[in-house]
Amino acid sequence: MSSSISSIGQDPLILYSKTLHDYTLKLWTESRRVAEEKAKRKLARMDLEEEARKQSRNVPTTQQPHRP
């Protein structure tokens, strides 16, 4: 019985399945990391744009003296 258990571990289909699972998990993990970084960059850009809008609204416009 123990020889059948050890031979299951060497079954090519099981080895292929485990390898495919590991590879797929690695790809999925990397794609999630990239997506999270992209979302953080987008949020940071939106924050900067909002801050720039606020500052442009708060900057007093200096009026030039009216010249005839």
C-alpha positions, 0 to 999 in steps of 0.5 A: 500500500505504501508503494501505491501512495508513493507512486501517486506522488510521482504520477505525471498528471498529478505533477503536471497539475501541481505545476500548472497550479503553482504557475497560475497562482504566480501569474494571478498574484503578479497581476493583482500586484500590478493592478494594485500599483496601478490603482495607487498611482491613479489615486495619487494622480487624482489627489494631486490634480484635486490639490492643484485645482484647490490651489488654483481657486485659492490663488488671488488674482492680482488686478492690474491698475486700469490704464486709460 
